[in-house]
Amino acid sequence: MTAKDSSLLVVKFGGSSLASAERVKLAAGSVAAKVSSGTKVVVVVSAMGKTTDELLLLAKEVTGSSKGFELDDILSMGERTSARIFAAALNARGVKAKYIDPADPSWPIITDGKFGNASPLLDETEKKVLETIPPMLEKGITPIVPGFLGKTRDGKITTLGRGGSDVTAMLLARALKCDVVLVSDVDGILSADPKLVENPRKIDRISVEKLIGLSSVGTKFIHQKALRVKPDYIDVKLVNFRKASLDASGTVIEGSFPELVAESLSSPLMSITIVGDNLTDNPEVFLELTRMIRAYGAPILGMSANHDSIIAYLPTVSERGLLDKVHGIVVSRENALAMAVRPKLALIVVKGVGLEEAPGMIARVTTPLQRAGINVYGIFTITSSIQLLVGWEDREEALRLIKEELELSSPGMGQNREEVV
């Protein structure tokens, strides 16, 4: 397990937490208090308020372009200005602070040349971070790093895409091996959207994997690219700027989520199908089926249903008694007609951060199977995973084909750690 530096903290302030002079003062005060307690702090700042939106609108009107080096250079001014203001605010409070600018030779975030949505080069970035940040901290200087920005090997400024300041904070924490505090305008992650339900509760701790499940339906608390580079040993706490304290309670995001991988269960499955009329309108058949399977101690690994059929996938059960019981459901319910069993199925799971936001991913994992004449008996998409059912005799070949496809066309597998997102 990697040792974490508990005397060091990376703190990122979002644009809403820096949207006015009073909010900047609150933010600077919270950092000053943390530094005075003996903690070394590295600050990452977003552009103040809606600055980036305003710069983007103006640049588009002037140039007619929505991408390219010139646009990234213009958009960088929001974070670069914010860093200068924040450094001045800390210095005014007696905290020795210095901003780092992309124009400086010591700039730590190195990326590829995909302007507007650049990917960090992990090895080079980590090396530059360790060359730049620790010497400043040893001199008692609090570094202020503009978020969202990178620089190519040949010195051109890039931007990391929307929410890229999260990525900046995570890259710094990854290299420095310390925790992160994200300061925004929310108290933490809630059990539901307060716009949809009354009195949602704050979640104290949540894993990355569960957070991805929320993100997949549009509730985004931390940028997906940041989660891609988050190591398991780093905790991320989300707090509200109104608390004016980096020690305030919030939500801690823990753990990590693997890059895009494909794996297969080591034992065969079976499927039980019940067909009938209006099965989803009358859930009694569905409930009886699930209760019956669980009574036999068999976990249900997946289910699918439409108006006229219900399919349950479970580990192969040798007892004929279960099938007799399921058949009893069929003959006792007027809206159930018949049952069928398909044995010897293999479950292949493809999973990774942001999978649900990768267009064409289902086609990518099924097309090579089609070419090889391998039938897919079922497919599910669940948050950041795709689950396929193939014949047990085809599992090794199917898994090999899927892995080859992912290694060839996905940045998440088979990479050399240079470009990660």
C-alpha positions in Angstrom: 0.0 0.0 0.0 1.3 3.4 -0.9 2.2 5.7 2.0 0.1 8.9 2.1 1.5 12.3 3.2 -1.0 13.4 5.9 0.8 16.7 6.4 0.0 17.8 2.8 -3.3 18.6 1.1 -4.4 19.6 -2.4 -7.4 22.0 -2.4 -9.4 22.9 -5.4 -11.7 25.9 -5.5 -14.5 25.8 -8.1 -15.6 28.8 -10.0 -18.7 29.3 -7.9 -16.6 29.5 -4.7 -14.5 32.3 -6.2 -17.4 34.2 -7.9 -17.0 37.4 -5.8 -14.5 39.3 -3.6 -16.2 38.0 -0.5 -16.0 34.4 -1.6 -12.4 34.8 -2.5 -11.8 36.2 1.0 -13.6 33.2 2.5 -11.5 30.8 0.4 -8.2 32.5 1.2 -9.2 32.5 4.9 -9.8 28.8 4.9 -6.4 28.1 3.3 -4.6 30.5 5.7 -6.2 28.7 8.7 -5.1 25.3 7.4 -1.6 26.5 6.8 -1.4 28.0 10.3 -2.3 24.6 11.7 0.8 23.2 10.2 -0.6 21.6 7.0 1.1 22.3 3.7 -1.4 23.2 1.1 -1.3 23.2 -2.7 -4.2 25.3 -4.1 -5.9 24.7 -7.5 -8.2 27.4 -8.7 -10.9 27.6 -11.4 -11.8 30.7 -13.3 -13.9 33.1 -11.2 -17.7 32.7 -11.7 -18.7 32.5 -15.3 -15.4 33.9 -16.7 -14.7 30.9 -19.0 -18.2 31.0 -20.5 -17.8 34.7 -21.2 -14.3 34.3 -22.8 -15.6 31.4 -24.9 -18.5 33.4 -26.2 -16.4 36.4 -27.0 -13.7 34.3 -28.7 -16.3 32.5 -30.9 -17.9 35.8 -31.9 -14.5 37.2 -32.8 -12.8 34.2 -34.5 -15.7 32.0 -35.5 -13.8 29.0 -34.1 -14.6 26.8 -31.2 -11.2 25.0 -31.0 -7.5 25.3 -31.5 -4.4 26.7 -29.8 -5.5 30.3 -30.0 -8.8 29.5 -28.3 -7.1 27.5 -25.5 -4.7 30.4 -25.0 -7.6 32.8 -24.6 -9.6 30.5 -22.3 -6.5 30.1 -20.0 -6.8 33.7 -19.0 -9.7 32.9 -16.6 -7.7 30.5 -14.4 -4.4 32.4 -14.8 -6.1 35.6 -13.5 -7.8 33.7 -10.7 -4.5 32.3 -9.6 -2.9 35.8 -9.4 -5.8 37.1 -7.4 -5.8 34.2 -5.0 -2.0 34.4 -4.4 -2.5 38.1 -3.6 -5.3 37.3 -1.2 -3.1 34.8 0.7 -0.1 37.1 0.8 -2.3 39.8 2.2 -3.1 37.4 5.1 0.5 36.8 5.8 0.7 33.4 4.0 3.6 33.3 1.6 2.0 32.3 -1.7 3.2 32.1 -5.3 1.2 31.3 -8.5 2.6 29.0 -11.1 1.8 30.1 -14.7 1.8 27.9 -17.8 4.4 30.3 -19.3 6.8 29.3 -16.5 9.4 26.6 -17.3 8.4 24.9 -14.1 4.8 24.4 -15.2 3.8 20.9 -14.1 0.9 19.7 -16.1 2.1 18.2 -19.5 -0.5 17.1 -22.1 -0.9 15.9 -25.6 -1.9 18.5 -28.3 -5.6 17.9 -28.4 -6.7 21.4 -27.9 -10.0 21.9 -26.0 -9.9 18.4 -24.5 -6.2 17.6 -23.9 -5.1 14.4 -22.1 -2.3 14.6 -19.5 0.9 12.6 -20.0 1.1 10.9 -16.6 4.8 10.1 -16.4 6.0 13.5 -17.6 3.4 15.3 -15.4 4.4 13.4 -12.3 8.1 14.2 -12.9 7.4 17.9 -13.3 5.1 18.1 -10.3 7.8 16.5 -8.1 10.4 18.9 -9.5 8.3 22.0 -9.0 6.0 21.7 -6.0 8.0 20.1 -3.1 10.8 22.7 -3.3 8.3 25.5 -3.0 6.6 23.8 0.0 10.0 23.3 1.7 10.6 27.1 1.5 7.2 27.7 3.2 5.5 28.8 0.0 1.9 27.9 -0.8 1.7 27.1 -4.6 -1.3 28.4 -6.5 -1.9 26.4 -9.7 -4.4 27.4 -12.3 -6.7 24.5 -12.9 -8.1 23.3 -16.3 -4.8 24.0 -18.1 -1.9 22.1 -19.5 1.1 22.6 -21.8 2.3 20.5 -24.7 5.9 19.3 -24.9 6.6 22.1 -27.3 5.2 24.7 -25.0 1.6 25.4 -26.3 -1.1 26.0 -23.8 -3.9 23.4 -23.8 -7.2 23.0 -21.8 -8.4 19.8 -20.3 -12.1 20.1 -21.1 -15.0 21.0 -18.9 -14.4 20.4 -15.2 -10.7 20.0 -15.9 -9.7 21.7 -12.7 -10.7 18.4 -11.0 -8.2 16.7 -13.2 -5.5 19.2 -12.2 -6.1 18.6 -8.5 -6.0 14.9 -8.9 -2.8 14.9 -10.9 -1.1 17.0 -8.3 -2.4 14.8 -5.5 -1.4 11.6 -7.3 2.2 12.7 -7.7 2.4 14.2 -4.1 0.5 11.2 -2.6 -1.9 13.3 -0.5 -5.7 13.8 -0.2 -7.8 16.3 -2.0 -10.5 18.8 -0.9 -12.9 20.0 -3.6 -14.6 23.3 -2.6 -17.9 24.1 -4.4 -21.3 25.4 -3.7 -22.8 22.2 -2.4 -22.7 20.5 1.0 -21.7 17.2 -0.5 -23.3 14.4 -2.4 -26.9 13.9 -1.7 -29.1 10.8 -1.8 -31.2 12.4 -4.6 -31.5 15.6 -6.6 -33.1 18.2 -4.3 -34.9 19.6 -7.4 -36.7 16.3 -7.7 -37.4 15.2 -4.0 -37.8 16.9 -0.7 -35.2 16.6 2.1 -32.5 14.4 0.5 -29.8 13.4 3.0 -26.1 14.0 2.6 -23.9 11.0 2.1 -20.9 10.9 4.3 -18.8 8.5 2.3 -19.2 6.9 -1.2 -17.0 4.8 -3.3 -15.9 5.8 -6.8 -17.8 2.9 -8.3 -21.1 3.9 -6.7 -20.5 7.6 -7.6 -20.1 6.5 -11.2 -23.6 5.0 -11.0 -24.9 8.5 -10.1 -22.8 10.2 -12.7 -24.2 7.9 -15.4 -27.7 9.6 -15.0 -26.3 13.1 -15.2 -25.5 13.9 -11.6 -21.9 14.9 -11.9 -19.9 15.7 -8.8 -16.4 15.2 -10.0 -15.1 15.1 -13.5 -14.9 11.7 -15.1 -11.4 12.4 -16.3 -10.3 13.0 -12.7 -11.7 9.7 -11.6 -9.6 8.0 -14.3 -6.4 9.2 -12.6 -7.6 8.8 -9.0 -5.5 6.2 -7.2 -7.0 4.0 -4.5 -5.0 5.6 -1.7 -6.3 9.2 -2.3 -9.5 10.3 -0.6 -11.4 13.3 -2.0 -13.7 15.4 0.2 -16.4 17.6 -1.3 -17.3 20.6 0.9 -19.3 23.8 0.7 -17.4 27.1 0.4 -20.0 28.7 2.8 -18.5 26.6 5.6 -15.3 28.7 5.2 -13.3 25.7 6.5 -11.4 22.9 4.8 -12.1 20.7 7.8 -15.9 21.1 7.4 -18.0 18.0 7.0 -18.9 16.9 3.5 -18.8 13.8 1.4 -15.6 11.7 1.1 -15.1 9.9 -2.2 -12.9 6.8 -1.6 -11.4 4.0 -3.6 -10.7 3.8 -7.3 -12.3 2.4 -10.4 -10.4 0.3 -12.9 -9.6 1.3 -16.4 -11.5 -0.5 -19.2 -11.2 -4.2 -18.6 -12.9 -7.4 -19.7 -13.3 -10.4 -17.6 -15.4 -13.6 -17.4 -16.9 -15.5 -14.5 -15.2 -18.8 -13.9 -18.3 -20.9 -13.6 -21.3 -21.4 -16.0 -24.7 -19.7 -15.7 -28.1 -20.6 -16.7 -31.1 -18.6 -17.8 -34.8 -19.2 -16.8 -37.4 -17.6 -19.1 -41.1 -17.3 -18.4 -43.3 -16.1 -21.2 -46.9 -15.0 -20.9 -49.3 -12.0 -21.2 -49.0 -8.7 -19.4 -46.2 -9.9 -17.1 -44.9 -6.5 -16.3 -48.4 -5.2 -15.6 -48.9 -7.9 -13.1 -45.7 -8.2 -11.0 -46.8 -11.3 -9.0 -45.0 -13.6 -11.4 -41.8 -11.5 -11.2 -41.9 -11.5 -7.4 -42.6 -15.2 -7.1 -39.7 -16.0 -9.5 -37.2 -13.9 -7.5 -38.3 -15.3 -4.2 -38.1 -18.9 -5.4 -34.6 -18.5 -6.8 -33.4 -16.9 -3.6 -35.0 -19.5 -1.4 -32.7 -22.0 -3.1 -29.7 -19.9 -2.2 -28.9 -18.9 -5.8 -27.9 -15.3 -6.4 -29.7 -13.6 -9.3 -26.9 -12.1 -11.5 -29.2 -10.3 -13.8 -32.8 -10.0 -15.0 -34.5 -8.6 -18.1 -38.2 -8.2 -18.7 -40.7 -6.9 -21.3 -44.4 -7.0 -21.6 -44.6 -10.8 -22.4 -41.4 -12.3 -20.9 -39.1 -12.4 -17.8 -35.6 -13.8 -17.9 -33.5 -14.5 -14.8 -29.8 -15.3 -15.0 -28.2 -17.3 -12.2 -25.4 -19.8 -11.4 -26.2 -23.2 -12.7 -28.4 -25.0 -10.2 -28.3 -28.8 -10.2 -31.5 -29.3 -8.1 -34.4 -30.2 -10.4 -36.6 -29.0 -7.5 -36.0 -25.4 -8.4 -37.2 -25.8 -12.0 -40.2 -27.7 -10.8 -41.1 -24.8 -8.4 -40.7 -22.3 -11.2 -42.9 -24.4 -13.5 -45.4 -24.4 -10.6 -45.5 -20.6 -11.0 -46.3 -21.0 -14.7 -49.2 -23.4 -14.2 -50.7 -21.5 -11.3 -50.8 -18.1 -12.9 -53.3 -17.4 -15.7 -51.0 -14.8 -17.4 -48.0 -17.2 -17.5 -47.8 -19.6 -20.4 -44.6 -21.5 -20.4 -41.0 -21.6 -19.2 -37.6 -22.4 -20.9 -34.2 -23.0 -19.5 -30.9 -22.3 -21.3 -27.9 -23.9 -19.6 -24.1 -23.5 -19.9 -23.9 -19.7 -20.4 -20.8 -17.6 -19.8 -21.0 -14.0 -18.4 -18.4 -11.6 -19.8 -18.2 -8.2 -18.1 -16.6 -5.1 -19.7 -16.2 -2.2 -17.2 -14.5 1.1 -16.8 -14.9 4.7 -15.8 -17.1 6.6 -18.1 -18.1 3.6 -20.2 -21.7 4.8 -20.5 -20.4 8.0 -22.1 -18.4 6.2 -24.8 -20.5 6.2 -28.0 -20.5 2.9 -29.9 -19.0 0.8 -27.1 -21.7 -1.9 -27.4 -21.0 -2.3 -31.1 -17.2 -2.4 -30.4 -17.5 -5.4 -28.1 -20.2 -7.3 -30.0 -18.9 -6.8 -33.6 -15.9 -9.0 -33.3 -18.2 -11.7 -31.8 -20.5 -11.4 -34.8 -17.6 -11.8 -37.2 -16.5 -15.0 -35.4 -20.0 -16.4 -35.4 -20.4 -16.3 -31.7 -24.0 -15.7 -30.6 -24.8 -13.2 -27.8 -27.7 -14.6 -25.7 -28.2 -11.5 -23.5 -26.7 -8.1 -23.0 -27.0 -5.5 -20.1 -25.7 -2.1 -19.6 -25.4 -1.1 -15.9 -23.7 2.2 -15.0 -20.1 1.8 -16.3 -20.3 -1.8 -17.3 -21.5 -3.9 -20.3 -22.4 -7.5 -19.5 -22.7 -10.1 -22.2 -23.9 -13.7 -22.1 -22.4 -16.2 -24.6 -22.2 -19.9 -24.8 -19.9 -21.5 -22.2 -18.0 -23.2 -25.0 -17.3 -19.8 -26.7 -16.2 -17.9 -23.5 -12.4 -18.1 -24.0 -12.6 -17.1 -27.7 -15.2 -14.3 -27.0 -13.1 -12.9 -24.1 -9.9 -12.9 -26.3 -11.7 -11.1 -29.2 -13.1 -8.5 -26.8 -9.8 -7.8 -25.1 -8.1 -7.5 -28.5 -10.7 -5.0 -29.6 -10.3 -2.9 -26.4 -6.5 -2.9 -26.7 -6.6 -1.8 -30.3 -9.2 1.0 -30.0 -9.5 2.0 -26.4 -7.3 4.4 -24.4 -8.2 2.5 -21.3 -6.5 -0.8 -22.0 -3.1 -1.7 -23.2 -1.8 1.8 -22.8 1.8 2.7 -21.8 0.6 5.1 -19.1 1.5 8.1 -21.3 -1.9 9.2 -22.3 -4.7 8.3 -19.9 -7.8 10.1 -20.9 
